[in-house]
Amino acid sequence: MLWNELRRKKMEGLKFRRQHHIARFSVDFYCHEKALVIEVNGEYHNDLEAQIKDKKRTEALESLELNVIRFTNEEVICDMAKVLKVISEYVKRSTNEKDDGS
């Protein structure tokens, strides 16, 4: 569902890739221009062990100077408008920081 909203430059005119490989990871969605990784997590991510792995994965991706946004499957299914708003706000904020020289 989220891919339908990100593909073909629908999100702020940005190109997103699906199931993109970065280092040793395959991320759900990636926008090179904004160094943005978007992950969508299923139920098993509620498990403590999975949460620890997710945290380490996020830290590894951030060490590559990437930004990671995570959503649950439930958020994507039940509140797509909110998900798209969060992504759009991140994109706009990162654009403003770049324009300001931050």
MOWODA-V226138 format. One record per backbone hydrogen bond with DSSP energy under -1.0 kcal/mol. NH is the residue of the N-H (numbers start at 1). CO is the residue of the C=O. E is the energy in kcal/mol with one decimal. If there is no record, write none. Layout:
BEGIN
NH_CO_E ; NH_CO_E
END
This chain:
BEGIN
5_2_-1.1 ; 6_2_-1.3 ; 7_3_-2.7 ; 10_7_-1.2 ; 12_10_-1.0 ; 14_11_-2.4 ; 17_30_-2.8 ; 19_28_-2.7 ; 20_27_-1.2 ; 22_25_-2.7 ; 25_22_-2.9 ; 27_20_-3.0 ; 29_38_-1.7 ; 30_17_-2.2 ; 31_36_-2.6 ; 35_32_-1.1 ; 36_31_-2.2 ; 37_67_-3.5 ; 38_29_-2.5 ; 39_69_-2.6 ; 41_71_-3.3 ; 45_42_-1.7 ; 46_43_-2.5 ; 47_44_-1.4 ; 51_47_-2.4 ; 52_48_-2.1 ; 53_49_-2.1 ; 54_50_-2.8 ; 55_51_-2.2 ; 56_52_-2.2 ; 57_53_-2.5 ; 58_54_-2.8 ; 59_55_-2.5 ; 60_56_-2.4 ; 61_57_-2.5 ; 62_58_-2.8 ; 63_59_-1.8 ; 64_61_-1.1 ; 65_62_-1.9 ; 66_61_-1.3 ; 67_35_-3.2 ; 69_37_-2.6 ; 71_39_-2.4 ; 73_41_-2.5 ; 76_72_-2.0 ; 77_73_-2.7 ; 78_74_-3.2 ; 79_75_-2.3 ; 83_79_-1.9 ; 84_80_-2.9 ; 85_81_-1.9 ; 86_82_-2.5 ; 87_83_-2.2 ; 88_84_-2.7 ; 89_85_-2.8 ; 90_86_-2.1 ; 91_87_-2.6 ; 92_88_-2.7 ; 93_89_-2.5 ; 94_90_-2.8 ; 95_91_-2.0 ; 96_92_-2.4 ; 97_93_-2.4 ; 98_94_-1.9 ; 99_95_-2.4 ; 100_96_-2.1 ; 102_97_-2.6
END
